[in-house]
Amino acid sequence: MSFAGKTIVVTGAASGIGLACANALAQAGGRVILADVQSQKAKSEAERIGNGALGLTLDVTDDASIAGFVKEATAAAGDIHILVNVAGWGRIQPFMENDEDFWRQVVDINFMGPVKLTRALLPGMIERRGGRIVNVSSDAGRVGSLGETVYSGAKSGIIGFSKGLAREMARYAITVNNVCPGPTDTPLFSKVPEKHQEAFVRAIPMRRLAKPEEIAHAVMFFASEGAGYVTGQVLSVSGGLTMVG
């Protein structure tokens, strides 16, 4: 699987699943733009990766940041062939303890951010009549997750958005697919209370968390030339936790 000659934007790329995707895609020959609100970490990781990788600032909740990022990325790297929307955030908390600021933050980061960035990068893909969009949603969006009700809703929204967009973009040979991780060993998951972490592991048939690199392999498939006839699909990478259709 080669990504030589491809320029790839990965959001949330300073750590966790986003960084694993950036590493894997760069190792396969792609030129990766690591986009993250943690700009210094994104830049340092890009320097480590090499192969022309760039680390750029992106706050997916800020319209001006998205516009500035797209301008800077295209000026520095030219055409963007692949977009991998990974940036996400949540916190386990009973729904009745949520406040509206929390809801807004969850929806802005997990739903509206990917929607807006995708919209900003699509014109170039449409003009070139080709591209790949891979959205990293969550199994919480497929089956729901206790204590993550609004997060589940936002991630479910991304799945629906992806399917609708896949239908619209098929005529331009642009594919749109979803990878839905189960519990994964990331910095964000490490903030989950230990008792919840243990409960997740007990519930997973493979009795362990996913490694970020295992999610990256699924992303690479959807981003590859070999997946050119695959669009509007949802792939769970959960160690068997959510065996549903």
C-alpha positions as YAML, in Angstrom:
chain: A
units: angstrom
residues:
- id: 1
  name: MET
  ca: [0.00, 0.00, 0.00]
- id: 2
  name: SER
  ca: [1.70, 3.17, -1.22]
- id: 3
  name: PHE
  ca: [0.75, 6.81, -0.74]
- id: 4
  name: ALA
  ca: [3.63, 8.21, -2.76]
- id: 5
  name: GLY
  ca: [2.63, 11.46, -4.46]
- id: 6
  name: LYS
  ca: [-0.31, 11.99, -2.12]
- id: 7
  name: THR
  ca: [-0.70, 14.90, 0.28]
- id: 8
  name: ILE
  ca: [-2.74, 13.98, 3.33]
- id: 9
  name: VAL
  ca: [-4.27, 16.13, 6.06]
- id: 10
  name: VAL
  ca: [-4.71, 14.40, 9.41]
- id: 11
  name: THR
  ca: [-6.48, 16.31, 12.18]
- id: 12
  name: GLY
  ca: [-5.84, 15.65, 15.84]
- id: 13
  name: ALA
  ca: [-2.42, 14.47, 14.71]
- id: 14
  name: ALA
  ca: [-0.33, 15.58, 17.69]
- id: 15
  name: SER
  ca: [-1.15, 12.43, 19.66]
- id: 16
  name: GLY
  ca: [-3.18, 9.24, 19.88]
- id: 17
  name: ILE
  ca: [-4.97, 7.88, 16.83]
- id: 18
  name: GLY
  ca: [-4.23, 10.97, 14.74]
- id: 19
  name: LEU
  ca: [-0.49, 10.65, 15.31]
- id: 20
  name: ALA
  ca: [-0.60, 6.92, 14.59]
- id: 21
  name: CYS
  ca: [-2.35, 7.67, 11.27]
- id: 22
  name: ALA
  ca: [0.21, 10.34, 10.39]
- id: 23
  name: ASN
  ca: [3.08, 7.97, 11.14]
- id: 24
  name: ALA
  ca: [1.62, 5.10, 9.12]
- id: 25
  name: LEU
  ca: [0.69, 7.22, 6.11]
- id: 26
  name: ALA
  ca: [4.11, 8.87, 6.04]
- id: 27
  name: GLN
  ca: [5.86, 5.50, 6.30]
- id: 28
  name: ALA
  ca: [3.84, 4.44, 3.25]
- id: 29
  name: GLY
  ca: [5.21, 7.39, 1.28]
- id: 30
  name: GLY
  ca: [2.59, 10.09, 1.80]
- id: 31
  name: ARG
  ca: [3.32, 13.72, 2.55]
- id: 32
  name: VAL
  ca: [1.40, 14.32, 5.76]
- id: 33
  name: ILE
  ca: [0.13, 17.58, 7.20]
- id: 34
  name: LEU
  ca: [-0.31, 17.16, 10.94]
- id: 35
  name: ALA
  ca: [-3.12, 19.49, 12.01]
- id: 36
  name: ASP
  ca: [-3.75, 20.09, 15.69]
- id: 37
  name: VAL
  ca: [-4.64, 22.77, 18.21]
- id: 38
  name: GLN
  ca: [-1.45, 21.64, 20.00]
- id: 39
  name: SER
  ca: [0.63, 23.35, 17.33]
- id: 40
  name: GLN
  ca: [4.09, 22.94, 18.86]
- id: 41
  name: LYS
  ca: [3.61, 19.22, 19.36]
- id: 42
  name: ALA
  ca: [2.29, 18.85, 15.82]
- id: 43
  name: LYS
  ca: [5.35, 20.65, 14.48]
- id: 44
  name: SER
  ca: [7.80, 18.59, 16.52]
- id: 45
  name: GLU
  ca: [6.13, 15.34, 15.44]
- id: 46
  name: ALA
  ca: [6.24, 16.48, 11.80]
- id: 47
  name: GLU
  ca: [9.98, 17.14, 12.11]
- id: 48
  name: ARG
  ca: [10.46, 13.67, 13.54]
- id: 49
  name: ILE
  ca: [8.41, 12.05, 10.76]
- id: 50
  name: GLY
  ca: [10.24, 13.86, 7.94]
- id: 51
  name: ASN
  ca: [9.37, 13.09, 4.30]
- id: 52
  name: GLY
  ca: [8.11, 16.66, 3.89]
- id: 53
  name: ALA
  ca: [5.64, 16.39, 6.77]
- id: 54
  name: LEU
  ca: [4.28, 19.67, 8.10]
- id: 55
  name: GLY
  ca: [2.82, 20.54, 11.48]
- id: 56
  name: LEU
  ca: [0.19, 23.28, 11.31]
- id: 57
  name: THR
  ca: [-2.17, 24.88, 13.80]
- id: 58
  name: LEU
  ca: [-5.83, 23.96, 13.52]
- id: 59
  name: ASP
  ca: [-8.69, 24.57, 15.92]
- id: 60
  name: VAL
  ca: [-11.64, 22.79, 14.34]
- id: 61
  name: THR
  ca: [-14.08, 24.81, 16.48]
- id: 62
  name: ASP
  ca: [-12.90, 28.13, 15.02]
- id: 63
  name: ASP
  ca: [-13.93, 29.20, 11.52]
- id: 64
  name: ALA
  ca: [-11.01, 31.60, 11.13]
- id: 65
  name: SER
  ca: [-8.57, 28.87, 12.17]
- id: 66
  name: ILE
  ca: [-10.04, 26.48, 9.57]
- id: 67
  name: ALA
  ca: [-9.79, 29.09, 6.81]
- id: 68
  name: GLY
  ca: [-6.24, 29.99, 7.80]
- id: 69
  name: PHE
  ca: [-5.22, 26.36, 7.97]
- id: 70
  name: VAL
  ca: [-6.58, 25.55, 4.50]
- id: 71
  name: LYS
  ca: [-4.82, 28.58, 3.04]
- id: 72
  name: GLU
  ca: [-1.51, 27.73, 4.71]
- id: 73
  name: ALA
  ca: [-1.69, 24.01, 3.91]
- id: 74
  name: THR
  ca: [-2.44, 24.48, 0.23]
- id: 75
  name: ALA
  ca: [0.16, 27.22, -0.13]
- id: 76
  name: ALA
  ca: [2.83, 24.98, 1.42]
- id: 77
  name: ALA
  ca: [1.88, 21.61, -0.01]
- id: 78
  name: GLY
  ca: [-0.41, 22.18, -2.99]
- id: 79
  name: ASP
  ca: [-3.35, 19.90, -3.68]
- id: 80
  name: ILE
  ca: [-4.81, 17.92, -0.78]
- id: 81
  name: HIS
  ca: [-5.67, 14.40, -1.94]
- id: 82
  name: ILE
  ca: [-6.78, 12.78, 1.32]
- id: 83
  name: LEU
  ca: [-8.46, 14.13, 4.46]
- id: 84
  name: VAL
  ca: [-8.50, 12.11, 7.67]
- id: 85
  name: ASN
  ca: [-10.73, 13.70, 10.31]
- id: 86
  name: VAL
  ca: [-9.54, 12.35, 13.65]
- id: 87
  name: ALA
  ca: [-9.75, 15.30, 16.07]
- id: 88
  name: GLY
  ca: [-12.26, 14.53, 18.79]
- id: 89
  name: TRP
  ca: [-12.99, 15.06, 22.44]
- id: 90
  name: GLY
  ca: [-15.32, 13.84, 25.14]
- id: 91
  name: ARG
  ca: [-15.70, 13.17, 28.85]
- id: 92
  name: ILE
  ca: [-17.65, 10.50, 30.69]
- id: 93
  name: GLN
  ca: [-20.40, 12.20, 32.63]
- id: 94
  name: PRO
  ca: [-24.08, 11.38, 33.22]
- id: 95
  name: PHE
  ca: [-26.31, 13.20, 30.74]
- id: 96
  name: MET
  ca: [-28.28, 14.92, 33.49]
- id: 97
  name: GLU
  ca: [-25.06, 16.47, 34.79]
- id: 98
  name: ASN
  ca: [-24.11, 17.96, 31.42]
- id: 99
  name: ASP
  ca: [-24.48, 21.68, 30.84]
- id: 100
  name: GLU
  ca: [-25.03, 23.43, 27.52]
- id: 101
  name: ASP
  ca: [-21.42, 24.63, 27.26]
- id: 102
  name: PHE
  ca: [-20.31, 21.01, 27.45]
- id: 103
  name: TRP
  ca: [-22.81, 19.98, 24.77]
- id: 104
  name: ARG
  ca: [-21.65, 22.79, 22.51]
- id: 105
  name: GLN
  ca: [-18.00, 21.84, 22.90]
- id: 106
  name: VAL
  ca: [-18.67, 18.17, 22.19]
- id: 107
  name: VAL
  ca: [-20.73, 18.93, 19.09]
- id: 108
  name: ASP
  ca: [-18.35, 21.59, 17.77]
- id: 109
  name: ILE
  ca: [-15.28, 19.37, 18.06]
- id: 110
  name: ASN
  ca: [-16.74, 16.02, 17.06]
- id: 111
  name: PHE
  ca: [-19.34, 17.02, 14.47]
- id: 112
  name: MET
  ca: [-19.24, 20.57, 13.17]
- id: 113
  name: GLY
  ca: [-15.43, 20.69, 13.04]
- id: 114
  name: PRO
  ca: [-15.12, 17.79, 10.59]
- id: 115
  name: VAL
  ca: [-18.11, 19.07, 8.61]
- id: 116
  name: LYS
  ca: [-16.58, 22.53, 8.18]
- id: 117
  name: LEU
  ca: [-13.07, 21.33, 7.33]
- id: 118
  name: THR
  ca: [-14.42, 18.81, 4.84]
- id: 119
  name: ARG
  ca: [-16.46, 21.54, 3.17]
- id: 120
  name: ALA
  ca: [-13.37, 23.76, 2.93]
- id: 121
  name: LEU
  ca: [-11.23, 21.09, 1.27]
- id: 122
  name: LEU
  ca: [-13.81, 19.53, -1.05]
- id: 123
  name: PRO
  ca: [-13.70, 22.11, -3.88]
- id: 124
  name: GLY
  ca: [-10.18, 21.06, -4.86]
- id: 125
  name: MET
  ca: [-11.09, 17.37, -4.80]
- id: 126
  name: ILE
  ca: [-14.18, 18.03, -6.91]
- id: 127
  name: GLU
  ca: [-12.14, 20.02, -9.43]
- id: 128
  name: ARG
  ca: [-9.59, 17.19, -9.71]
- id: 129
  name: ARG
  ca: [-12.38, 14.60, -9.72]
- id: 130
  name: GLY
  ca: [-10.88, 12.42, -7.05]
- id: 131
  name: GLY
  ca: [-10.11, 12.19, -3.36]
- id: 132
  name: ARG
  ca: [-10.49, 10.29, -0.14]
- id: 133
  name: ILE
  ca: [-12.19, 11.38, 3.06]
- id: 134
  name: VAL
  ca: [-11.91, 9.14, 6.10]
- id: 135
  name: ASN
  ca: [-13.80, 10.14, 9.23]
- id: 136
  name: VAL
  ca: [-12.79, 8.58, 12.52]
- id: 137
  name: SER
  ca: [-16.10, 8.36, 14.33]
- id: 138
  name: SER
  ca: [-16.59, 5.97, 17.27]
- id: 139
  name: ASP
  ca: [-18.45, 2.84, 18.18]
- id: 140
  name: ALA
  ca: [-20.25, 5.15, 20.60]
- id: 141
  name: GLY
  ca: [-21.89, 6.57, 17.49]
- id: 142
  name: ARG
  ca: [-22.95, 3.12, 16.32]
- id: 143
  name: VAL
  ca: [-24.37, 1.64, 19.50]
- id: 144
  name: GLY
  ca: [-24.32, 4.40, 22.15]
- id: 145
  name: SER
  ca: [-22.08, 4.63, 25.21]
- id: 146
  name: LEU
  ca: [-23.00, 4.98, 28.86]
- id: 147
  name: GLY
  ca: [-22.04, 8.41, 30.17]
- id: 148
  name: GLU
  ca: [-21.30, 9.71, 26.66]
- id: 149
  name: THR
  ca: [-24.78, 10.49, 25.41]
- id: 150
  name: VAL
  ca: [-24.12, 13.72, 23.51]
- id: 151
  name: TYR
  ca: [-20.74, 12.42, 22.33]
- id: 152
  name: SER
  ca: [-22.55, 9.36, 20.97]
- id: 153
  name: GLY
  ca: [-24.99, 11.65, 19.19]
- id: 154
  name: ALA
  ca: [-22.21, 13.74, 17.63]
- id: 155
  name: LYS
  ca: [-20.31, 10.67, 16.47]
- id: 156
  name: SER
  ca: [-23.50, 9.15, 15.09]
- id: 157
  name: GLY
  ca: [-24.01, 12.42, 13.25]
- id: 158
  name: ILE
  ca: [-20.64, 12.02, 11.56]
- id: 159
  name: ILE
  ca: [-21.65, 8.58, 10.35]
- id: 160
  name: GLY
  ca: [-24.84, 9.97, 8.82]
- id: 161
  name: PHE
  ca: [-22.99, 12.95, 7.38]
- id: 162
  name: SER
  ca: [-20.44, 10.63, 5.79]
- id: 163
  name: LYS
  ca: [-23.08, 8.44, 4.17]
- id: 164
  name: GLY
  ca: [-24.95, 11.40, 2.75]
- id: 165
  name: LEU
  ca: [-21.75, 13.01, 1.48]
- id: 166
  name: ALA
  ca: [-20.62, 9.71, -0.02]
- id: 167
  name: ARG
  ca: [-23.74, 9.69, -2.18]
- id: 168
  name: GLU
  ca: [-23.17, 13.28, -3.32]
- id: 169
  name: MET
  ca: [-19.46, 12.87, -4.02]
- id: 170
  name: ALA
  ca: [-19.51, 9.50, -5.79]
- id: 171
  name: ARG
  ca: [-19.95, 11.19, -9.17]
- id: 172
  name: TYR
  ca: [-16.60, 12.92, -8.62]
- id: 173
  name: ALA
  ca: [-14.76, 9.71, -7.63]
- id: 174
  name: ILE
  ca: [-14.44, 11.02, -4.07]
- id: 175
  name: THR
  ca: [-15.01, 8.35, -1.43]
- id: 176
  name: VAL
  ca: [-16.18, 9.01, 2.12]
- id: 177
  name: ASN
  ca: [-15.91, 6.31, 4.77]
- id: 178
  name: ASN
  ca: [-15.92, 5.87, 8.55]
- id: 179
  name: VAL
  ca: [-13.66, 4.06, 10.95]
- id: 180
  name: CYS
  ca: [-15.28, 3.50, 14.34]
- id: 181
  name: PRO
  ca: [-12.78, 2.67, 17.08]
- id: 182
  name: GLY
  ca: [-13.77, 0.98, 20.28]
- id: 183
  name: PRO
  ca: [-11.88, 1.81, 23.50]
- id: 184
  name: THR
  ca: [-8.33, 2.69, 22.45]
- id: 185
  name: ASP
  ca: [-5.14, 3.30, 24.42]
- id: 186
  name: THR
  ca: [-4.83, 7.06, 23.84]
- id: 187
  name: PRO
  ca: [-4.06, 10.09, 26.02]
- id: 188
  name: LEU
  ca: [-7.78, 10.96, 25.98]
- id: 189
  name: PHE
  ca: [-8.80, 7.49, 27.17]
- id: 190
  name: SER
  ca: [-6.21, 7.63, 29.95]
- id: 191
  name: LYS
  ca: [-8.30, 10.39, 31.55]
- id: 192
  name: VAL
  ca: [-11.26, 8.03, 31.90]
- id: 193
  name: PRO
  ca: [-11.70, 6.88, 35.53]
- id: 194
  name: GLU
  ca: [-9.81, 3.66, 36.16]
- id: 195
  name: LYS
  ca: [-12.94, 1.71, 37.10]
- id: 196
  name: HIS
  ca: [-14.47, 2.57, 33.73]
- id: 197
  name: GLN
  ca: [-11.28, 1.56, 31.92]
- id: 198
  name: GLU
  ca: [-11.33, -1.81, 33.66]
- id: 199
  name: ALA
  ca: [-15.00, -2.31, 32.80]
- id: 200
  name: PHE
  ca: [-14.30, -1.63, 29.12]
- id: 201
  name: VAL
  ca: [-11.45, -4.15, 29.04]
- id: 202
  name: ARG
  ca: [-13.61, -6.81, 30.71]
- id: 203
  name: ALA
  ca: [-16.33, -6.26, 28.12]
- id: 204
  name: ILE
  ca: [-14.03, -6.57, 25.11]
- id: 205
  name: PRO
  ca: [-13.79, -10.17, 23.87]
- id: 206
  name: MET
  ca: [-10.07, -9.71, 23.14]
- id: 207
  name: ARG
  ca: [-9.63, -8.47, 26.73]
- id: 208
  name: ARG
  ca: [-7.51, -5.47, 25.83]
- id: 209
  name: LEU
  ca: [-7.70, -1.96, 24.47]
- id: 210
  name: ALA
  ca: [-6.97, -1.22, 20.84]
- id: 211
  name: LYS
  ca: [-3.59, 0.22, 19.96]
- id: 212
  name: PRO
  ca: [-3.75, 3.49, 17.98]
- id: 213
  name: GLU
  ca: [-1.74, 1.80, 15.23]
- id: 214
  name: GLU
  ca: [-4.50, -0.76, 14.79]
- id: 215
  name: ILE
  ca: [-6.99, 2.01, 14.08]
- id: 216
  name: ALA
  ca: [-4.51, 3.56, 11.64]
- id: 217
  name: HIS
  ca: [-4.41, 0.37, 9.56]
- id: 218
  name: ALA
  ca: [-8.15, 0.61, 8.98]
- id: 219
  name: VAL
  ca: [-7.85, 4.28, 8.05]
- id: 220
  name: MET
  ca: [-5.10, 3.44, 5.56]
- id: 221
  name: PHE
  ca: [-7.33, 0.95, 3.76]
- id: 222
  name: PHE
  ca: [-10.12, 3.47, 3.21]
- id: 223
  name: ALA
  ca: [-7.57, 6.11, 2.15]
- id: 224
  name: SER
  ca: [-5.85, 3.82, -0.33]
- id: 225
  name: GLU
  ca: [-6.26, 3.44, -4.08]
- id: 226
  name: GLY
  ca: [-7.43, -0.11, -3.42]
- id: 227
  name: ALA
  ca: [-10.57, 1.21, -1.75]
- id: 228
  name: GLY
  ca: [-11.65, 3.20, -4.79]
- id: 229
  name: TYR
  ca: [-14.94, 1.30, -5.07]
- id: 230
  name: VAL
  ca: [-15.73, 1.47, -1.36]
- id: 231
  name: THR
  ca: [-17.76, 4.43, -0.11]
- id: 232
  name: GLY
  ca: [-20.33, 5.24, 2.55]
- id: 233
  name: GLN
  ca: [-19.10, 2.39, 4.73]
- id: 234
  name: VAL
  ca: [-18.60, 2.02, 8.48]
- id: 235
  name: LEU
  ca: [-15.88, -0.23, 9.89]
- id: 236
  name: SER
  ca: [-15.79, -1.04, 13.59]
- id: 237
  name: VAL
  ca: [-12.34, -1.70, 15.08]
- id: 238
  name: SER
  ca: [-13.30, -2.73, 18.58]
- id: 239
  name: GLY
  ca: [-11.87, -6.16, 19.39]
- id: 240
  name: GLY
  ca: [-15.35, -7.61, 19.04]
- id: 241
  name: LEU
  ca: [-16.97, -5.29, 21.59]
- id: 242
  name: THR
  ca: [-19.80, -4.24, 19.29]
- id: 243
  name: MET
  ca: [-20.83, -7.11, 17.04]
- id: 244
  name: VAL
  ca: [-23.82, -5.51, 15.37]
- id: 245
  name: GLY
  ca: [-24.82, -4.86, 11.78]
...
